[in-house]
Amino acid sequence: MILLSVTELIPRGFINLEYRFNLLAACIGLILMIFIGNFISNRIKKKIDKHKQINTSLYKIGVLSMVALMIHNLPEGVLIYLTTSMDLELGIKLGAAILMHNIPEGIAIAVPIYHATKSKKKAFKMTLIAGLAEPIGAILAWLLLSRFIGETFISITMLFVAGIMISIAINDIFEEAKKAPKRFVYLGVGFAFILFMVNLIVF
């Protein structure tokens, strides 16, 4: 989540805002959206803490990941639709790249939800909800293309999602990971980095 935010979401969102407005507006937008993203993730955590009958730390990670990735997938669907409309080959490549990184995103939702609730059905349902945001984004782009969805909207959404995902990664996922033996934490981080680099190189 941190790698995706730092290497893709923040640069793309920031550069688009700077191009359309100016450097100051882009900086204000970046800080504001990251702050709002962090604030919302903390509010969601407080709501989840009321469910004492489950493993709340893992459940929080799963639900927050679902919310963040659902919001993240929405503009991705828009992006795929717009790109494919202009260039079919480029749209297919972009779709394949997004498909690749959607696999670990789904795991990030399903695994903690399953271990917190012991329910495969709930884990599947919440992962499916996050995944469906992408085709919904494409449908919205098709219906509302020129009137409501533009580069500014997508850029602000990218920065907002980056704020949520960085907050989840630092405040929740790393905190939960500390409970495991250090070698597993190092292996997880290393494997995630390798997968991310493969995705960048191939696509």
Contact map, one row per residue, 1 for C-alpha under 8 A:
11111000000000000000000000000000000000000000000000000000000000000000000000000000000000000000000000000000000000000000000000000000000000000000000000000000000000000000110010000000000000000000000000000000000
11111100000000000000000000000000000000000000000000000000000000000000000000000000000000000000000000000000000000000000000000000000000000000000000000000000000000000100110010000000000000000000000000000000000
11111111000000000000000000000000000000000000000000000000000000000000000000000000000000000000000000000000000000000000000000000000000000000000000000000000000000000000000000000000000000000000000010010000000
11111111100000000000000000000000000000000000000000000000000000000000000000000000000000000000000000000000000000000000000000000000000000000000000000000000000000000000000000000000000000000000000000000000000
11111111110000000000000000000000000000000000000000000000000000000000000000000000000000000000000000000000000000000000000000000000000000000000000000000000000000001100110000000000000000000000000000000000000
01111111111000000000000000000000000000000000000000000000000000000000000000000000000000000000000000000000000000000000000000000000000000000000000000000000000000000100000000000000000000000000000000000000000
00111111111000000000000000000000000000000000000000000000000000000000000000000000000000000000000000000000000000000000000000000000000000000000000000000000000000000000000000000000000000000000000000000000000
00111111111100000000000000000000000000000000000000000000000000000000000000000000000000000000000000000000000000000000000000000000000000000000000000000000000000000000000000000000000000000000000000000000000
00011111111110000000000000000000000000000000000000000000000000000000000000000000000000000000000000000000000000000000000000000000000000000000000000000000000001101100000000000000000000000000000000000000000
00001111111111000000000000000100000000000000000000000000000000000000000000000000000000000000000000000000000000000000000000000000000000000000000000000000000001100100000000000000000000000000000000000000000
00000111111111100000000000000000000000000000000000000000000000000000000000000000000000000000000000000000000000000000000000000000000000000000000000000000000000000000000000000000000000000000000000000000000
00000001111111110000000000000000000000000000000000000000000000000000000000000000000000000000000000000000000000000000000000000000000000000000000000000000001001000000000000000000000000000000000000000000000
00000000111111111000000000000000000000000000000000000000000000000000000000000000000000000000000000000000000000000000000000000000000000000000000000000000011111100000000000000000000000000000000000000000000
00000000011111111100000001101100000000000000000000000000000000000000000000000000000000000000000000000000000000000000000000000000000000000000000000000000001000100000000000000000000000000000000000000000000
00000000001111111110000001000000000000000000000000000000000000000000000000000000000000000000000000000000000000000000000000000000000000000000000000000000000000000000000000000000000000000000000000000000000
00000000000111111111000000000000000000000000000000000000000000000000000000000000000000000000000000000000000000000000000000000000000000000000000000000011001000000000000000000000000000000000000000000000000
00000000000011111111111011001000000000000000000000000000000000000000000000000000000000000000000000000000000000000000000000000000000000000000000000000001001000000000000000000000000000000000000000000000000
00000000000001111111111111000000000000000000000000000000000000000000000000000000000000000000000000000000000000000000000000000000000000000000000000000000000000000000000000000000000000000000000000000000000
00000000000000111111110000000000000000000000000000000000000000000000000000000000000000000000000000000000000000000000000000000000000000000000000000000000000000000000000000000000000000000000000000000000000
00000000000000011111110000000000000000000000000000000000000000000000000000000000000000000000000000000000000000000000000000000000000000000000000000000001000000000000000000000000000000000000000000000000000
00000000000000001111111011000000000000000000000000000000000000000000000000000000000000000000000000000000000000000000000000000000000000000000000000000000000000000000000000000000000000000000000000000000000
00000000000000001111111111000000000000000000000000000000000000000000000000000000000000000000000000000000000000000000000000000000000000000000000000000000000000000000000000000000000000000000000000000000000
00000000000000001100111111100000000000000000000000000000000000000000000000000000000000000000000000000000000000000000000000000000000000000000000000000000000000000000000000000000000000000000000000000000000
00000000000000000100011111110000000000000000000000000000000000000000000000000000000000000000000000000000000000000000000000000000000000000000000000000000000000000000000000000000000000000000000000000000000
00000000000000001100111111111000000000000000000000000000000000000000000000000000000000000000000000000000000000000000000000000000000000000000000000000000000000000000000000000000000000000000000000000000000
00000000000001101100111111111100000000000000000000000000000000000000000000000000000000000000000000000000000000000000000000000000000000000000000000000000000000000000000000000000000000000000000000000000000
00000000000001000000001111111110000000000000000000000000000000000000000000000000000000000000000000000000000000000000000000000000000000000000000000000000000000000000000000000000000000000000000000000000000
00000000000000000000000111111111000000000000000000000000000000000000000000000000000000000000000000000000000000000000000000000000000000000000000000000000000000000000000000000000000000000000000000000000000
00000000000001001000000011111111100000000000000000000000000000000000000000000000000000000000000000000000000000000000000000000000000000000000000000000000000100100000000000000000000000000000000000000000000
00000000010001000000000001111111110000000000000000000000000000000000000000000000000000000000000000000000000000000000000000000000000000000000000000000000000100100000000000000000000000000000000000000000000
00000000000000000000000000111111111000000000000000000000000000000000000000000000000000000000000000000000000000000000000000000000000000000000000000000000000000000000000000000000000000000000000000000000000
00000000000000000000000000011111111100000000000000000000000000000000000000000000000000000000000000000000000000000000000000000000000000000000000000000000000000000000000000000000000000000000000000000000000
00000000000000000000000000001111111110000000000000000000000000000000000000000000000000000000000000000000000000000000000000000000000000000000000000000000000100110010000000000000000000000000000000000000000
00000000000000000000000000000111111111000000000000000000000000000000000000000000000000000000000000000000000000000000000000000000000000000000000000000000000000111111000000000000000000000000000000000000000
00000000000000000000000000000011111111100000000000000000000000000000000000000000000000000000000000000000000000000000000000000000000000000000000000000000000000000010000000000000000000000000000000000000000
00000000000000000000000000000001111111110000000000000000000000000000000000000000000000000000000000000000000000000000000000000000000000000000000000000000000000010010000000000000000000000000000000000000000
00000000000000000000000000000000111111111000000000000000000000000000000000000000000000000000000000000000000000000000000000000000000000000000000000000000000000011111001000000000000000000000000000000000000
00000000000000000000000000000000011111111100000000000000000000000000000000000000000000000000000000000000000000000000000000000000000000000000000000000000000000000011011000000000000000000000000000000000000
00000000000000000000000000000000001111111110000000000000000000000000000000000000000000000000000000000000000000000000000000000000000000000000000000000000000000000000000000000000000000000000000000000000000
00000000000000000000000000000000000111111111000000000000000000000000000000000000000000000000000000000000000000000000000000000000000000000000000000000000000000000001000000000000000000000000000000000000000
00000000000000000000000000000000000011111111100000000000000000010000000000000000000000000000000000000000000000000000000000000000000000000000000000000000000000000001001100000000000000000000000000000000000
00000000000000000000000000000000000001111111110000000000000000000000000000000000000000000000000000000000000000000000000000000000000000000000000000000000000000000000000000000000000000000000000000000000000
00000000000000000000000000000000000000111111111000000000000000000000000000000000000000000000000000000000000000000000000000000000000000000000000000000000000000000000000000000000000000000000000000000000000
00000000000000000000000000000000000000011111111100000000000000010000000000000000000000000000000000000000000000000000000000000000000000000000000000000000000000000000000000000000000000000000000000000000000
00000000000000000000000000000000000000001111111110000000000100010000000000000000000000000000000000000000000000000000000000000000000000000000000000000000000000000000000000000000000000000000000000000000000
00000000000000000000000000000000000000000111111111000000000000000000000000000000000000000000000000000000000000000000000000000000000000000000000000000000000000000000000000000000000000000000000000000000000
00000000000000000000000000000000000000000011111111000000000000000000000000000000000000000000000000000000000000000000000000000000000000000000000000000000000000000000000000000000000000000000000000000000000
00000000000000000000000000000000000000000001111111100001001100000000000000000000000000000000000000000000000000000000000000000000000000000000000000000000000000000000000000000000000000000000000000000000000
00000000000000000000000000000000000000000000111111110001000100000000000000000000000000000000000000000000000000000000000000000000000000000000000000000000000000000000000000000000000000000000000000000000000
00000000000000000000000000000000000000000000011111110000000000000000000000000000000000000000000000000000000000000000000000000000000000000000000000000000000000000000000000000000000000000000000000000000000
00000000000000000000000000000000000000000000000111111101000000000000000000000000000000000000000000000000000000000000000000000000000000000000000000000000000000000000000000000000000000000000000000000000000
00000000000000000000000000000000000000000000000011111111000000000000000000000000000000000000000000000000000000000000000000000000000000000000000000000000000000000000000000000000000000000000000000000000000
00000000000000000000000000000000000000000000000000111110000000000000000000000000000000000000000000000000000000000000000000000000000000000000000000000000000000000000000000000000000000000000000000000000000
00000000000000000000000000000000000000000000000000111111001000000000000000000000000000000000000000000000000000000001100000000000000000000000000000000000000000000000000000000000000000000000000000000000000
00000000000000000000000000000000000000000000000000011111111000000000000000000000000000000000000000000000000000000011100000000000000000000000000000000000000000000000000000000000000000000000000000000000000
00000000000000000000000000000000000000000000000110110111111100000000000000000000000000000000000000000000000000000001000000000000000000000000000000000000000000000000000000000000000000000000000000000000000
00000000000000000000000000000000000000000000000000000011111110000000000000000000000000000000000000000000000000000000000000000000000000000000000000000000000000000000000000010001000000000000000000000000000
00000000000000000000000000000000000000000000000000000011111111000000000000000000000000000000000000000000000000011011000000000000000000000000000000000000000000000000000000000001000000000000000000000000000
00000000000000000000000000000000000000000000000100000111111111100000000000000000000000000000000000000000000000011001100000000000000000000000000000000000000000000000000000000000000000000000000000000000000
00000000000000000000000000000000000000000000100110000001111111110000000000000000000000000000000000000000000000000000000000000000000000000000000000000000000000000000000000010000000000000000000000000000000
00000000000000000000000000000000000000000000000000000000111111111000000000000000000000000000000000000000000010011000000000000000000000000000000000000000000000000000000100011000000000000000000000000000000
00000000000000000000000000000000000000000000000000000000011111111100000000000000000000000000000000000000000111111000000000000000000000000000000000000000000000000000000000000000000000000000000000000000000
00000000000000000000000000000000000000000000000000000000001111111110000000000000000000000000000000000000000010001000000000000100000000000000000000000000000000000000000000000000000000000000000000000000000
00000000000000000000000000000000000000001001100000000000000111111111000000000000000000000000000000000000000000000000000000000000000000000000000000000000000000000000000100000000000000000000000000000000000
00000000000000000000000000000000000000000000000000000000000011111111100000000000000000000000000000000000000110000000000000000000000000000000000000000000000000000000100100000000000000000000000000000000000
00000000000000000000000000000000000000000000000000000000000001111111110000000000000000000000000000000000000010000000000000000110110000000000000000000000000000000000000000000000000000000000000000000000000
00000000000000000000000000000000000000000000000000000000000000111111111000000000000000000000000000000000000000000000000000000000010000000000000000000000000000000000000000000000000000000000000000000000000
00000000000000000000000000000000000000000000000000000000000000011111111100000000000000000000000000000000000000000000000000000000000000000000000000000000000000001001100000000000000000000000000000000000000
00000000000000000000000000000000000000000000000000000000000000001111111110000000000000000000000000000000100000000000000000000000010000000000000000000000000000001000000000000000000000000000000000000000000
00000000000000000000000000000000000000000000000000000000000000000111111111000000000000000000000000000000000000000000000000000000111111000000000000000000000000000000000000000000000000000000000000000000000
00000000000000000000000000000000000000000000000000000000000000000011111111100000000000000000000000000000000000000000000000000000000010000000000000000000000010001000000000000000000000000000000000000000000
00000000000000000000000000000000000000000000000000000000000000000001111111110000000000000000000000000000000000000000000000000000000000000000000000000000000011001000000000000000000000000000000000000000000
00000000000000000000000000000000000000000000000000000000000000000000111111111000000000000000000000000000000000000000000000000000011011001000000000000000000000000000000000000000000000000000000000000000000
00000000000000000000000000000000000000000000000000000000000000000000011111111100000000000000000000000000000000000000000000000000000011111100000000000000000000000000000000000000000000000000000000000000000
00000000000000000000000000000000000000000000000000000000000000000000001111111110000000000000000000000000000000000000000000000000000001001000000000000000010011000000000000000000000000000000000000000000000
00000000000000000000000000000000000000000000000000000000000000000000000111111111000000000000000001000000000000000000000000000000000001001000000000000000000000000000000000000000000000000000000000000000000
00000000000000000000000000000000000000000000000000000000000000000000000011111111100000000000000000000000000000000000000000000000000011111100100000000000000000000000000000000000000000000000000000000000000
00000000000000000000000000000000000000000000000000000000000000000000000001111111110000000000000000000000000000000000000000000000000001001111100000000000000000000000000000000000000000000000000000000000000
00000000000000000000000000000000000000000000000000000000000000000000000000111111111000000000000000000000000000000000000000000000000000000100000000000000000000000000000000000000000000000000000000000000000
00000000000000000000000000000000000000000000000000000000000000000000000000011111111100000010011000000000000000000000000000000000000000000100000000000000000000000000000000000000000000000000000000000000000
00000000000000000000000000000000000000000000000000000000000000000000000000001111111110000010000000000000000000000000000000000000000000000100110000000000000000000000000000000000000000000000000000000000000
00000000000000000000000000000000000000000000000000000000000000000000000000000111111111000000000000000000000000000000000000000000000000000000100000000000000000000000000000000000000000000000000000000000000
00000000000000000000000000000000000000000000000000000000000000000000000000000011111111110110000000000000000000000000000000000000000000000000000000000000000000000000000000000000000000000000000000000000000
00000000000000000000000000000000000000000000000000000000000000000000000000000001111111111111000000000000000000000000000000000000000000000000000000000000000000000000000000000000000000000000000000000000000
00000000000000000000000000000000000000000000000000000000000000000000000000000000111111110010000000000000000000000000000000000000000000000000000000000000000000000000000000000000000000000000000000000000000
00000000000000000000000000000000000000000000000000000000000000000000000000000000011111110000000000000000000000000000000000000000000000000000000000000000000000000000000000000000000000000000000000000000000
00000000000000000000000000000000000000000000000000000000000000000000000000000000001111111110000000000000000000000000000000000000000000000000000000000000000000000000000000000000000000000000000000000000000
00000000000000000000000000000000000000000000000000000000000000000000000000000000001111111111000000000000000000000000000000000000000000000000000000000000000000000000000000000000000000000000000000000000000
00000000000000000000000000000000000000000000000000000000000000000000000000000000000100111111100000000000000000000000000000000000000000000000000000000000000000000000000000000000000000000000000000000000000
00000000000000000000000000000000000000000000000000000000000000000000000000000000001100111111110000000000000000000000000000000000000000000000000000000000000000000000000000000000000000000000000000000000000
00000000000000000000000000000000000000000000000000000000000000000000000000000001101110111111111000000000000000000000000000000000000000000000000000000000000000000000000000000000000000000000000000000000000
00000000000000000000000000000000000000000000000000000000000000000000000000000000000100011111111100000000000000000000000000000000000000000000000000000000000000000000000000000000000000000000000000000000000
00000000000000000000000000000000000000000000000000000000000000000000000000000000000000001111111110000000000000000000000000000000000000000000000000000000000000000000000000000000000000000000000000000000001
00000000000000000000000000000000000000000000000000000000000000000000000000000001000000000111111111000000000000000000000000000000000000000000000000000000000000000000000000000000000000000000000000000000001
00000000000000000000000000000000000000000000000000000000000000000000000000000001000000000011111111100000000000000000000000000000000000000000000000000000000000000000000000000000000000000000000000000000000
00000000000000000000000000000000000000000000000000000000000000000000000000000000000000000001111111110000000000000000000000000000000000000000000000000000000000000000000000000000000000000000000000000000001
00000000000000000000000000000000000000000000000000000000000000000000000000000000000000000000111111111000000000000000000000000000000000000000000000000000000000000000000000000000000000000000000000000010001
00000000000000000000000000000000000000000000000000000000000000000000000000010000000000000000011111111100000000000000000000000000000000000000000000000000000000000000000000000000000000000000000000000000000
00000000000000000000000000000000000000000000000000000000000000000000000000000000000000000000001111111110000000000000000000000000000000000000000000000000000000000000000000000000000000000000000000000000000
00000000000000000000000000000000000000000000000000000000000000000000000000000000000000000000000111111111000000000000000000000000000000000000000000000000000000000000000000000000000000000000000000000010000
00000000000000000000000000000000000000000000000000000000000000000000000000000000000000000000000011111111100000000000000000000000000000000000000000000000000000000000000000000000000000000000000000010010000
00000000000000000000000000000000000000000000000000000000000000000000000000000000000000000000000001111111110000000000000000000000000000000000000000000000000000000000000000000000000000000000000000000000000
00000000000000000000000000000000000000000000000000000000000000000000000000000000000000000000000000111111111000000000000000000000000000000000000000000000000000000000000000000000000000000000000000000000000
00000000000000000000000000000000000000000000000000000000000000000000000000000000000000000000000000011111111100000000000000000000000000000000000000000000000000000000000000000000000000000000000000000000000
00000000000000000000000000000000000000000000000000000000000000000000100000000000000000000000000000001111111110000000000000000000000000000000000000000000000000000000000000000000000000000000000000000000000
00000000000000000000000000000000000000000000000000000000000000000000000000000000000000000000000000000111111111000000000000000010001000000000000000000000000000000000000000000000000000000000000000000000000
00000000000000000000000000000000000000000000000000000000000000000000000000000000000000000000000000000011111111100000000000000000000000000000000000000000000000000000000000000000000000000000000000000000000
00000000000000000000000000000000000000000000000000000000000001001000000000000000000000000000000000000001111111110000000000000000000000000000000000000000000000000000000000000000000000000000000000000000000
00000000000000000000000000000000000000000000000000000000000011101100000000000000000000000000000000000000111111111000000000100110000000000000000000000000000000000000000000000000000000000000000000000000000
00000000000000000000000000000000000000000000000000000000000001000000000000000000000000000000000000000000011111111100000000110110000000000000000000000000000000000000000000000000000000000000000000000000000
00000000000000000000000000000000000000000000000000000000000001000000000000000000000000000000000000000000001111111110000000100000000000000000000000000000000000000000000000000000000000000000000000000000000
00000000000000000000000000000000000000000000000000000000011011000000000000000000000000000000000000000000000111111111000000000000000000000000000000000000000000000000000000000000000000000000000000000000000
00000000000000000000000000000000000000000000000000000000011011100000000000000000000000000000000000000000000011111111111001100000000000000000000000000000000000000000000000000000000000000000000000000000000
00000000000000000000000000000000000000000000000000000000000000000000000000000000000000000000000000000000000001111111111101100000000000000000000000000000000000000000000000000000000000000000000000000000000
00000000000000000000000000000000000000000000000000000010010000000000000000000000000000000000000000000000000000111111111000000000000000000000000000000000000000000000000000000000000000000000000000000000000
00000000000000000000000000000000000000000000000000000111011000000000000000000000000000000000000000000000000000011111110000000000000000000000000000000000000000000000000000000000000000000000000000000000000
00000000000000000000000000000000000000000000000000000110001000000000000000000000000000000000000000000000000000001111111001000000000000000000000000000000000000000000000000000000000000000000000000000000000
00000000000000000000000000000000000000000000000000000000000000000000000000000000000000000000000000000000000000001111111100000000000000000000000000000000000000000000000000000000000000000000000000000000000
00000000000000000000000000000000000000000000000000000000000000000000000000000000000000000000000000000000000000001110111111100000000000000000000000000000000000000000000000000000000000000000000000000000000
00000000000000000000000000000000000000000000000000000000000000000000000000000000000000000000000000000000000000000100011111110000000000000000000000000000000000000000000000000000000000000000000000000000000
00000000000000000000000000000000000000000000000000000000000000000000000000000000000000000000000000000000000000000000001111111000000000000000000000000000000000000000000000000000000000000000000000000000000
00000000000000000000000000000000000000000000000000000000000000000000000000000000000000000000000000000000000000001100101111111100000000000000000000000000000000000000000000000000000000000000000000000000000
00000000000000000000000000000000000000000000000000000000000000000000000000000000000000000000000000000000000011101100001111111110000000000000000000000000000000000000000000000000000000000000000000000000000
00000000000000000000000000000000000000000000000000000000000000000000000000000000000000000000000000000000000001000000000111111111000000000000000000000000000000000000000000000000000000000000000000000000000
00000000000000000000000000000000000000000000000000000000000000000000000000000000000000000000000000000000000000000000000011111111100000000000000000000000000000000000000000000000000000000000000000000000000
00000000000000000000000000000000000000000000000000000000000000100100000000000000000000000000000000000000000011000000000001111111110000000000000000000000000000000000000000000000000000000000000000000000000
00000000000000000000000000000000000000000000000000000000000000000100000000000000000000000000000000000000010011000000000000111111111000000000000000000000000000000000000000000000000000000000000000000000000
00000000000000000000000000000000000000000000000000000000000000000000000000000000000000000000000000000000000000000000000000011111111100000000000000000000000000000000000000000000000000000000000000000000000
00000000000000000000000000000000000000000000000000000000000000000100010000000000000000000000000000000000000000000000000000001111111110000000000000000000000000000000000000000000000000000000000000000000000
00000000000000000000000000000000000000000000000000000000000000000110110010000000000000000000000000000000000000000000000000000111111111000000000000000000000000000000000000000000000000000000000000000000000
00000000000000000000000000000000000000000000000000000000000000000000010010000000000000000000000000000000010000000000000000000011111111000000000000000000000000000000000000000000000000000000000000000000000
00000000000000000000000000000000000000000000000000000000000000000000010000000000000000000000000000000000000000000000000000000001111111110000000000000000000000000000000000000000000000000000000000000000000
00000000000000000000000000000000000000000000000000000000000000000000011011001000000000000000000000000000000000000000000000000000111111111000000000000000000000000000000000000000000000000000000000000000000
00000000000000000000000000000000000000000000000000000000000000000000010011111100000000000000000000000000000000000000000000000000011111111100000000000000000000000000000000000000000000000000000000000000000
00000000000000000000000000000000000000000000000000000000000000000000000001001000000000000000000000000000000000000000000000000000000111111110000000000000000000000000000000000000000000000000000000000000000
00000000000000000000000000000000000000000000000000000000000000000000000001001000000000000000000000000000000000000000000000000000000111111111000000000000000000000000000000000000000000000000000000000000000
00000000000000000000000000000000000000000000000000000000000000000000000011111100000000000000000000000000000000000000000000000000000011111111100000000000000000000000000000000000000000000000000000000000000
00000000000000000000000000000000000000000000000000000000000000000000000001001111100000000000000000000000000000000000000000000000000001111111110000000000000000000000000000000000000000000000000000000000000
00000000000000000000000000000000000000000000000000000000000000000000000000000100000000000000000000000000000000000000000000000000000000111111111000000000000000000000000000000000000000000000000000000000000
00000000000000000000000000000000000000000000000000000000000000000000000000000100000000000000000000000000000000000000000000000000000000011111111110000000000000000000000000000000000000000000000000000000000
00000000000000000000000000000000000000000000000000000000000000000000000000001100110000000000000000000000000000000000000000000000000000001111111110001000000000000000000000000000000000000000000000000000000
00000000000000000000000000000000000000000000000000000000000000000000000000000000100000000000000000000000000000000000000000000000000000000111111110000000000000000000000000000000000000000000000000000000000
00000000000000000000000000000000000000000000000000000000000000000000000000000000000000000000000000000000000000000000000000000000000000000011111110000000000000000000000000000000000000000000000000000000000
00000000000000000000000000000000000000000000000000000000000000000000000000000000000000000000000000000000000000000000000000000000000000000001111111111000000000000000000000000000000000000000000000000000000
00000000000000000000000000000000000000000000000000000000000000000000000000000000000000000000000000000000000000000000000000000000000000000001111111111100000000000000000000000000000000000000000000000000000
00000000000000000000000000000000000000000000000000000000000000000000000000000000000000000000000000000000000000000000000000000000000000000000000111111100000000000000000000000000000000000000000000000000000
00000000000000000000000000000000000000000000000000000000000000000000000000000000000000000000000000000000000000000000000000000000000000000000000111111000000000000000000000000000000000000000000000000000000
00000000000000000000000000000000000000000000000000000000000000000000000000000000000000000000000000000000000000000000000000000000000000000000000111111100000000000000000000000000000000000000000000000000000
00000000000000000000000000000000000000000000000000000000000000000000000000000000000000000000000000000000000000000000000000000000000000000000100111111110110000000000000000000000000000000000000000000000000
00000000000000000000000000000000000000000000000000000000000000000000000000000000000000000000000000000000000000000000000000000000000000000000000011011111110000000000000000000000000000000000000000000000000
00000000000000010000000000000000000000000000000000000000000000000000000000000000000000000000000000000000000000000000000000000000000000000000000000001111111000000000000000000000000000000000000000000000000
00000000000000011001000000000000000000000000000000000000000000000000000000000000000000000000000000000000000000000000000000000000000000000000000000000111111100000000000000000000000000000000000000000000000
00000000000000000000000000000000000000000000000000000000000000000000000000000000000000000000000000000000000000000000000000000000000000000000000000001111111110000000000000000000000000000000000000000000000
00000000000010000000000000000000000000000000000000000000000000000000000000100000000000000000000000000000000000000000000000000000000000000000000000001111111111000000000000000000000000000000000000000000000
00000000000111011000000000000000000000000000000000000000000000000000000000000000000000000000000000000000000000000000000000000000000000000000000000000011111111100000000000000000000000000000000000000000000
00000000000010000000000000001100100000000000000000000000000000000000000000000000000000000000000000000000000000000000000000000000000000000000000000000001111111110000000000000000000000000000000000000000000
00000000000010000000000000000000000000000000000000000000000000000000001100100000000000000000000000000000000000000000000000000000000000000000000000000000111111111000000000000000000000000000000000000000000
00000000110110000000000000000000000000000000000000000000000000000000000100100000000000000000000000000000000000000000000000000000000000000000000000000000011111111100000000000000000000000000000000000000000
00000000110011000000000000001100110000000000000000000000000000000000000000000000000000000000000000000000000000000000000000000000000000000000000000000000001111111110000000000000000000000000000000000000000
00000000000000000000000000000000110110000000000000000000000000000000000000000000000000000000000000000000000000000000000000000000000000000000000000000000000111111111000000000000000000000000000000000000000
00001000100000000000000000000000010010000000000000000000000000000001101100000000000000000000000000000000000000000000000000000000000000000000000000000000000011111111100000000000000000000000000000000000000
01001100110000000000000000000000010010000000000000000000000000000000000000000000000000000000000000000000000000000000000000000000000000000000000000000000000001111111110000000000000000000000000000000000000
00000000000000000000000000000000111111000000000000000000000000000000000000000000000000000000000000000000000000000000000000000000000000000000000000000000000000111111111000000000000000000000000000000000000
00000000000000000000000000000000010011011000000000000000000000000001000000000000000000000000000000000000000000000000000000000000000000000000000000000000000000011111111100000000000000000000000000000000000
11001000000000000000000000000000000000000000000000000000000000001001000000000000000000000000000000000000000000000000000000000000000000000000000000000000000000001111111110000000000000000000000000000000000
11001000000000000000000000000000000001000000000000000000000000000000000000000000000000000000000000000000000000000000000000000000000000000000000000000000000000000111111111000000000000000000000000000000000
00000000000000000000000000000000000011001000000000000000000000000000000000000000000000000000000000000000000000000000000000000000000000000000000000000000000000000011111111110000000000000000000000000000000
00000000000000000000000000000000000000001000000000000000000010011000000000000000000000000000000000000000000000000000000000000000000000000000000000000000000000000001111111111000000000000000000000000000000
11000000000000000000000000000000000000000000000000000000000000000000000000000000000000000000000000000000000000000000000000000000000000000000000000000000000000000000111111111100000000000000000000000000000
00000000000000000000000000000000000000000000000000000000000000000000000000000000000000000000000000000000000000000000000000000000000000000000000000000000000000000000011111111110000000000000000000000000000
00000000000000000000000000000000000000000000000000000000000000000000000000000000000000000000000000000000000000000000000000000000000000000000000000000000000000000000001111111110000000000000000000000000000
00000000000000000000000000000000000000000000000000000000100110000000000000000000000000000000000000000000000000000000000000000000000000000000000000000000000000000000001111111111000000000000000000000000000
00000000000000000000000000000000000000000000000000000000000010000000000000000000000000000000000000000000000000000000000000000000000000000000000000000000000000000000000111111111100000000000000000000000000
00000000000000000000000000000000000000000000000000000000000000000000000000000000000000000000000000000000000000000000000000000000000000000000000000000000000000000000000011111111110000000000000000000000000
00000000000000000000000000000000000000000000000000000000000000000000000000000000000000000000000000000000000000000000000000000000000000000000000000000000000000000000000001111111111000000000000000000000000
00000000000000000000000000000000000000000000000000000000110000000000000000000000000000000000000000000000000000000000000000000000000000000000000000000000000000000000000000011111111100000000000000000000000
00000000000000000000000000000000000000000000000000000000000000000000000000000000000000000000000000000000000000000000000000000000000000000000000000000000000000000000000000001111111100001000000000000000000
00000000000000000000000000000000000000000000000000000000000000000000000000000000000000000000000000000000000000000000000000000000000000000000000000000000000000000000000000000111111111001000000000000000000
00000000000000000000000000000000000000000000000000000000000000000000000000000000000000000000000000000000000000000000000000000000000000000000000000000000000000000000000000000011111110000000000000000000000
00000000000000000000000000000000000000000000000000000000000000000000000000000000000000000000000000000000000000000000000000000000000000000000000000000000000000000000000000000001111111011000000000000000000
00000000000000000000000000000000000000000000000000000000000000000000000000000000000000000000000000000000000000000000000000000000000000000000000000000000000000000000000000000000011111111000000000000000000
00000000000000000000000000000000000000000000000000000000000000000000000000000000000000000000000000000000000000000000000000000000000000000000000000000000000000000000000000000000010111111100000000000000000
00000000000000000000000000000000000000000000000000000000000000000000000000000000000000000000000000000000000000000000000000000000000000000000000000000000000000000000000000000000000011111110000000000000000
00000000000000000000000000000000000000000000000000000000000000000000000000000000000000000000000000000000000000000000000000000000000000000000000000000000000000000000000000000000000111111111000000000000000
00000000000000000000000000000000000000000000000000000000000000000000000000000000000000000000000000000000000000000000000000000000000000000000000000000000000000000000000000000000110111111111100000000000000
00000000000000000000000000000000000000000000000000000000000000000000000000000000000000000000000000000000000000000000000000000000000000000000000000000000000000000000000000000000000001111111110000000000000
00000000000000000000000000000000000000000000000000000000000000000000000000000000000000000000000000000000000000000000000000000000000000000000000000000000000000000000000000000000000000111111111000000000000
00000000000000000000000000000000000000000000000000000000000000000000000000000000000000000000000000000000000000000000000000000000000000000000000000000000000000000000000000000000000000011111111100000000000
00000000000000000000000000000000000000000000000000000000000000000000000000000000000000000000000000000000000000000000000000000000000000000000000000000000000000000000000000000000000000001111111110000000000
00000000000000000000000000000000000000000000000000000000000000000000000000000000000000000000000000000000000000000000000000000000000000000000000000000000000000000000000000000000000000000111111111000000000
00000000000000000000000000000000000000000000000000000000000000000000000000000000000000000000000000000000000000000000000000000000000000000000000000000000000000000000000000000000000000000011111111100000000
00000000000000000000000000000000000000000000000000000000000000000000000000000000000000000000000000000000000000000000000000000000000000000000000000000000000000000000000000000000000000000001111111110000000
00100000000000000000000000000000000000000000000000000000000000000000000000000000000000000000000000000000000000000000000000000000000000000000000000000000000000000000000000000000000000000000111111111000000
00000000000000000000000000000000000000000000000000000000000000000000000000000000000000000000000000000000000000000000000000000000000000000000000000000000000000000000000000000000000000000000011111111100000
00000000000000000000000000000000000000000000000000000000000000000000000000000000000000000000000000000000000000000000000000000000000000000000000000000000000000000000000000000000000000000000001111111110000
00100000000000000000000000000000000000000000000000000000000000000000000000000000000000000000000000001000000000000000000000000000000000000000000000000000000000000000000000000000000000000000000111111111000
00000000000000000000000000000000000000000000000000000000000000000000000000000000000000000000000000000000000000000000000000000000000000000000000000000000000000000000000000000000000000000000000011111111100
00000000000000000000000000000000000000000000000000000000000000000000000000000000000000000000000000000000000000000000000000000000000000000000000000000000000000000000000000000000000000000000000001111111110
00000000000000000000000000000000000000000000000000000000000000000000000000000000000000000000000010011000000000000000000000000000000000000000000000000000000000000000000000000000000000000000000000111111111
00000000000000000000000000000000000000000000000000000000000000000000000000000000000000000000000000000000000000000000000000000000000000000000000000000000000000000000000000000000000000000000000000011111111
00000000000000000000000000000000000000000000000000000000000000000000000000000000000000000000000000000000000000000000000000000000000000000000000000000000000000000000000000000000000000000000000000001111111
00000000000000000000000000000000000000000000000000000000000000000000000000000000000000000000000000000000000000000000000000000000000000000000000000000000000000000000000000000000000000000000000000000111111
00000000000000000000000000000000000000000000000000000000000000000000000000000000000000000000110110000000000000000000000000000000000000000000000000000000000000000000000000000000000000000000000000000011111
